[in-house]
């Protein structure tokens, strides 16, 4: 049984003939205890995808299923189960916590609502959740307000609030992008440790291929552009053999801690093409792609299976593969 499935999901914020969809025909499977990372530039639809999965929006077209049940048909107890089972960790720990509410009152009410604690012991359960993410499990910490915490502590509180409900899927939307580099890896390791001990699945959203490679090293990567999934596959396979030119360019933007390799990559780098808004016809990358041909500009490429779960939407994947040989990231990235 799939934990979550998207079937040809599209979404418009302003429906109409002149508007461009934030997501276009996205299909996705997430299995229990699996890490699926979504990577792409700002505005590519990553956050919209995460909010649809978390149930904050309903898709304009297509269908989302949780545990093989369509979300639109969930009611009563089943809907409450879904709300508890899929949790969202937002990007900004400064905005995702109410500044007028204590840490204890941030976590405890949901525990009571979902029957995981009673009012008289909700504080103990909230403190236990804080301890699970490496924070002080004390009454004094529960009485603090968000402004009394560091950025890393705030994000750990947000993570504690999510995992305290014992979810099966966590949507982490750029969960480390606003943290200092010194604490970023610690928070990523915390999320991975929670995955191992609680058998969590993650939809991990990021614009940073280095972070994605570290977090989803045993999972899958989905590359998005203008609301379209242009490539997907197992993490190491996709990084070693990128098949879409956009994936190659993303990988080339990741610095490598080796001056000689960086110089070689600079010489081999694909030329950047400034193309503005995506074209109305054909491939969404055709006005920025150095390999674009007439078919790319007129006809949408199909999703092609390249083997072992590696899929790509591109008319010239071989050209991208040849160009991507020098993009491989070191394991220290």
LUMMITOR-703161 format. One record per residue (C-alpha): x, y, z; residue in three letters. Coordinates in steps of 0.25 Angstrom, whole numbers, plus 5000, padded with zeros to 4 digits. Layout:
! residues N
XYZALA
...
//
This chain:
! residues 333
500050005000UNK
500550144996UNK
500550245008UNK
500250364998UNK
499950374984UNK
499750484974UNK
499050454961UNK
499250564950UNK
499050674960UNK
499050824955UNK
498750944963UNK
498451094959UNK
498451204969UNK
497651294959UNK
496851204950UNK
496651254936UNK
497151244922UNK
498351344924UNK
498851284937UNK
499951184938UNK
499851074947UNK
500651064959UNK
500650914958UNK
500450834944UNK
500050694943UNK
500950644955UNK
500950494959UNK
501650444971UNK
501750324980UNK
502250324994UNK
502450195001UNK
502450175017UNK
503750215023UNK
504250275010UNK
504950405007UNK
504550474995UNK
505250614992UNK
504750714983UNK
505750814978UNK
505650934968UNK
505851084967UNK
504951184975UNK
503551184968UNK
503651044963UNK
502450994971UNK
503150924982UNK
502350994993UNK
501050984986UNK
501250834985UNK
501650825000UNK
500350905004UNK
499450814995UNK
500050685001UNK
499850745015UNK
498350775012UNK
498550925013UNK
497950944998UNK
497150854990UNK
497650824976UNK
497050894964UNK
497150764956UNK
497550624958UNK
497450544971UNK
498250524984UNK
498150394992UNK
498550365006UNK
498650215009UNK
497950184996UNK
496750275000UNK
496450404992UNK
496650525001UNK
495350584996UNK
494550475001UNK
495050475015UNK
494150515026UNK
494050505041UNK
494950405048UNK
495750375035UNK
495950525032UNK
496450545046UNK
497450425044UNK
497950485032UNK
498150625039UNK
498950555050UNK
499750465040UNK
500250575031UNK
501050685038UNK
501750815032UNK
502950875037UNK
503051015031UNK
504251085025UNK
504251205035UNK
504351175050UNK
504151325053UNK
502751325046UNK
502251185049UNK
502151205064UNK
501151295070UNK
501951405078UNK
500851415088UNK
500751275092UNK
501751195101UNK
502451075095UNK
501650985104UNK
500351045099UNK
500851025085UNK
501050875086UNK
500050825096UNK
498650865090UNK
498850775078UNK
499250655087UNK
497950675095UNK
497150695082UNK
497650565076UNK
497550485089UNK
499050465091UNK
498950535105UNK
497950585114UNK
497850725120UNK
498450695133UNK
499750625127UNK
499850705114UNK
501050785119UNK
501750655122UNK
501450605108UNK
501950735102UNK
503250735110UNK
503450585105UNK
503350645091UNK
504350745094UNK
505350645099UNK
505150565087UNK
505750675078UNK
506850715088UNK
506250825095UNK
506050845110UNK
504950755115UNK
504650855127UNK
503450935131UNK
504351055130UNK
504551035116UNK
503051005113UNK
502751145119UNK
503751215110UNK
503251295098UNK
503851285083UNK
504551415084UNK
505351355096UNK
505951245087UNK
507051245076UNK
506651205062UNK
507151065063UNK
506351045076UNK
505051105069UNK
505151005058UNK
505350895067UNK
504050935074UNK
503350935061UNK
503950795058UNK
503450755072UNK
502050805070UNK
502050725057UNK
502550595062UNK
501850595075UNK
500550555068UNK
501250425063UNK
501050455048UNK
501450355037UNK
501850465027UNK
502550595030UNK
502650705019UNK
503850785022UNK
503850915014UNK
505250975013UNK
505350935028UNK
506850975029UNK
506951085019UNK
506851195030UNK
507751135040UNK
509251165042UNK
510151075035UNK
510651025048UNK
509350965052UNK
508850925039UNK
509450785039UNK
509050765053UNK
507550785049UNK
507650695037UNK
508250585046UNK
507150605056UNK
506150585045UNK
506850465040UNK
506950405054UNK
505450425056UNK
505150355043UNK
505950235047UNK
505350225061UNK
503950265057UNK
503850205043UNK
503450345037UNK
503350375022UNK
503850505018UNK
503450605006UNK
504750685007UNK
504650815000UNK
505950894997UNK
506650984986UNK
508050934990UNK
508450804983UNK
509650784993UNK
508550785005UNK
507650694997UNK
508850594994UNK
509150585009UNK
507750565014UNK
507150475003UNK
508450395000UNK
507550265002UNK
506350324996UNK
505850384983UNK
505950524977UNK
504950604968UNK
505350714960UNK
504350824957UNK
504250944948UNK
503051034946UNK
502150934953UNK
502650814944UNK
503350694949UNK
504550694939UNK
505350574945UNK
505250484956UNK
506050364961UNK
506850294972UNK
507750404978UNK
509150354975UNK
508650304961UNK
508050434958UNK
509350514962UNK
510250424955UNK
509550424942UNK
508650544941UNK
507750534929UNK
507050674928UNK
507850794924UNK
507250874936UNK
507750764946UNK
509150784940UNK
509050934942UNK
508550914956UNK
509750814959UNK
510750914953UNK
510251024963UNK
510750934975UNK
512150974979UNK
513150864981UNK
514250874991UNK
515350844981UNK
515950954973UNK
516450864961UNK
515050804960UNK
514350934960UNK
515250984949UNK
514950864941UNK
513450884943UNK
513551034940UNK
514150994926UNK
513050884924UNK
511850964929UNK
510650984920UNK
510451124916UNK
509351194923UNK
508151244914UNK
507251354919UNK
505851324915UNK
504851394924UNK
503551324926UNK
503251184921UNK
502751164907UNK
501351134905UNK
501651014896UNK
502650904897UNK
503650874908UNK
503650974919UNK
505150984918UNK
505251004903UNK
505451154904UNK
506651134913UNK
507251004908UNK
508551004900UNK
508050874893UNK
506650914890UNK
506250884876UNK
504950914868UNK
504250794874UNK
504550844888UNK
503850974885UNK
502650914879UNK
502350784886UNK
502250744901UNK
503250634904UNK
502650504909UNK
503150444922UNK
504250344918UNK
504650224927UNK
506150224927UNK
506250094936UNK
506250064951UNK
505250174954UNK
505950284947UNK
504950364939UNK
505150494930UNK
504350584922UNK
505350624911UNK
505550604896UNK
507050604897UNK
507450534910UNK
508650474904UNK
509250614901UNK
508950654916UNK
509650524921UNK
510850544913UNK
510950694918UNK
510650654932UNK
511950564934UNK
512650674942UNK
511550714951UNK
511650594961UNK
511650644975UNK
512650594985UNK
512150514997UNK
512650635006UNK
511650725000UNK
//
